[in-house]
């Protein structure tokens, strides 16, 4: 590996420009509508980003260390982008375009998937439901771990590529969910509380209410203190799972645990995310398209020889 190669910084101006553009779009949209933004909720984001910027500056100029610089900068990009994307997701949900859940359920029926039978099987076995929930909530922690491990041990540009993929796929999912909104299988079927028995999925009907309140106009406050995941189709959870598998594959000590855990997470999305199976297919498709759109011209530059087999198969 060539450690004095500064090309790992090449995407940073584009990322900064993208975040600034998204921030401007959100600000204009909020100002032009009846939305209100909770500005005090920015405090934690500003504080963490400032610290990361200072540490990155230190490791660039005072004690040069490319890996620590990359880790700080990419983490700062990920945090600021995620906050902006959460705001954008709220705004596009308010477009209130016709729901496509009927089409998604028809697709599930066509391939033989019965949401009520699938989730009902887990509900009758609370131990499986507990494991499902524990797996489902690990996704964001895995993203943070992937940035850390790729930044410290992967090729110099690998963490940047992963963060770019996470951001671009989020934008794709947000745009699609705004133009083709869906409430998800849980919200569409709306089973009675006794359907779940002792199982308590991560996403329940109360959680989904924010989605419908934004569509109806009943909710107009956007806060970063407790943002809700609003995207049903395509499943961003599945998108992140696929990106994690692809990004961590070159790291021999992570590839198999990450693969197994994230295949299981994809299987949990109808249970703990209330998704149609069609949502999962859509999320996987977004991840693959974005990842390979970001594929460098020379694979050898970013993928070690002993870790490229999965990408070569794909």
N, C-alpha and C positions, 0 to 999 in steps of 0.2 A: 504494500500500500504506500502511495506517495503522500506523505504527511504534510508536505509544503504546498500541496495543490489547493489553491484558494477558490476553486470552482464551486465548492459547497455553498458559497455565499451568493451564487448567481441568481438564485430564485428569491432572495430576500427582498429586493426592491419590488418585485412583482407581488409578493405576499403583502408587503406594506401598502402598496397601492390598492390591492384588492380589499384589504380591511378598511382603509380610509373610504373607499367608494361605497362599501356596504354600510359603513357608519353614516355617511352622508345620505344615502338612500333611506335608511331607517329614520334619520332625523327629519327629513323632508316629509316622509309619509306620516310620521307622528304629528308634525306641525300642521299638516293639511287635513287631519281628521280629528275625531274626538278622543283619540287615544291619549293616555297620560303615562309618563315614564317616571319610575321611582329612582330619582337621581342619587339619593343616599346609598342605594344598592350597588352603586359603582365603586364604592370605597375599597372593598376587598380586591377587586380586579385591578384598580389603579395601583394599590399598594404592592401587590404581588408582581405586576408587570414592571414597576419601577425598580424593585429589588433585582429582578432577573436582568433588566437592562444594565444596571450598575455592575452586577457580577460578570455579565458578558463583556462589558467594556474592560473590566479588570483583566480578564483572561485573553483579551485581544491585544491590549497595549502594555500592560504592566507585567504580566507573567504569561506570555503567549502559550495557549493550550487550545488547539483547535477543537478538541472533543468537548471540553467544558464550555467553550464559546457556543458551539453548535447546540449543545443541550439547553443552555439558557435561552438562546434566541428562538429556537424552535418551540420550546415550551411557552415562551411569551406569545409567539404567534398563535399557538393552539388555544391558549386561554382567551386572548382578545377576539380571535375569530369565533370561538364557541359562544361567547357572550353576544356578539353581533348576530350570529346565526339564530340564536334563541329568539332574539327580538324579531328578526325577519320572519321566523316561523309563525310567531303570534300574528304578525301583520298579514301574511298571506292567507292564514286561516280565516281571517275576517272577510275575505272576498266572498265567502258563502256561495261558491259555485255548487251545482248539483252534485250530490254524492254518487259515487260509482260502486257502492257496496253490492248492489244487486248483480252487477257484472262480475265482481270478484267472487261472490258466492257461487255464481253459475260456473265459473272456471273451476272452483274447488270441487263442485259436484261432478263436473266433467271428468276430472282425474280421480274421482272416487274418494275425496277427502271429506269426512264428516266432522265438523268442528265440535259439535256437541258430544259425539261419541269419543273423540280424541281427548278432549278436556275432561269429560266425564270419567274416563278411565283413570286419569290422574287424581281427580277429586275423590274417587273411591279409595285411593291409596295415599293418604296424607304424607307419608314418608317421602314418596316420589315428588309430591308437590313441594315439600320443604327443600329438597335438593334442587328442584327446578328453579325455585325462587333464588336460592343462594347462587346458582350459576348465572342467572339472568342479570343480577345486579353487579357482577364483576366486570362488565364490559368497559366502563370508563376507567376503572383501575387498571385493566389490561392495556388500554390505550396509553395511559401514563407510563406504565412499565415498559411498553414497547419503545416509546420515545427515549426513555432512560437507557435501555439496553442497546438500542440501535445507535444512540448518540455516543455511548461509551465504548462499545465493542464492534459495531458494524462498520462497513465502509463509510467514508466521511459524508457521502451524500444520501445515505440510506434513511437517516432520521428525517431529513428534509423532504425526501420523496414521500415518506409515510405521512407526514403532516400535510403535505400538499394533497395527497389522496383523500385523507380524512376531510379536509376542507372542501375540495371540489365535489366529492360525493355528497357531502351535506348540502351544498348548494343545489345539486341535481335533485336530491330527495325533496328539498323544500319547494323548488319550482314545480316538480311533478305533483307534490301533495297539494299545492295551491290550485293548479289547473285541473287535477283529477283527485279531488278530496275524497277521503273515506273515513268513516268512523271506526272501522275495524269490526271483526266478527262479534266480539263481546258487546259492543254498543248496538250493533244491528239486531242481534238475536235477543239481547237483554234478558238473560235467564233469571229466574227467581233466585233469591238469596240461598235457598236450600239446595240449589243445584251444586253449589261449591262445597257443601258439607263442612268439614274441618279444614279444608284447604283455603288459604288466603293468598290469592295471586298478587303480584306486585302492582299490576294495573287493574283496578276495579272500576265499577261504573261511576263511583264518585270521582275518581281520578280523571275519567274521560269527560266529566261534565265541563271542564274548562274549554275543551274543544267546541262543544255545542254553545257555550256561553259566548265565546268569541264570534261564532258564526251568527248568533242572534243579536249581538250587540250588548248583551247583558254584562259582559266583562270587557273593560277598556283600560285596565291598569296593567302595565308591564313592569315587572320587577325581576331583578337578577338574583334575588335572595332565595327564591324557590321556584325556578322555572319548570314548567311541565313539558314532557315530551308529547308533541301533538301529531307527529307524522305516523300514519298507519300504513299508507301505501305510497312508495315502497318502504319496506321495513328498514329503517336506518340501523337498527340493532343487528340485523343480518348483514347489512353492508359493512359495518365495523368488524363483525366476526370474520368475514372473508378477507378484509384488508389486513387484519391481524395475522391470519394464517399465512398470507402471501408475504407480508413484511418480515415475519419472524422465521420463515422457512430457512433462510441462510444461516441462522443461529442454531447450531446443532443441539445445544442444551435446552432450547425452547421449542423447537419445531413440533415435536410430537405432543408435549403437553398442551401447547396452544392449539394444535389441530384438533385434538380430542375434545378439549373444553369448548371450543367454539363450534364444532359440529353439534355438540349437545345443546349449546345456547341457541343455535338456529332451530333445533327441535322444540325448545321451550317457548318460542315466540308466540305460538297460538295460546299457550297456557298462561304465561305471565305477562305477555304483552297484549293479549286479546286480539291477535292478528288473524286474518285469513291466511291460508297457506299461500295464496297468490301474492300476498304482501312479501313473504319470504323470498319467493322467486324473483320478485321485482328488486328487492334489496340486493340479492346476490348478483343480478344482472348489472345493477349500477356499479357495484364494487369492481367487477371484472372489467367493465368498459373504462372506468376511470383509471384503474391500476395500469392497464396496458396502454392507455392513452399517454400515460406518464413514463412509459418504458423508455429508458435511455437507448440511444442508437447502439451503443456497445454494452451488451450484457456483462461482459467480462469486467467492466469498470465498476459494477455495483454488486455483482453476485459471485461469491466464491465458487470455485469449481466444484466443491463437494456439496454445495447447497443449492444448485440450480435446477435439480431434476423436476421439482413440482412445476416451476414456471415453464420448463421446456415441454412438459406434458400438456400444459394448458395452452 
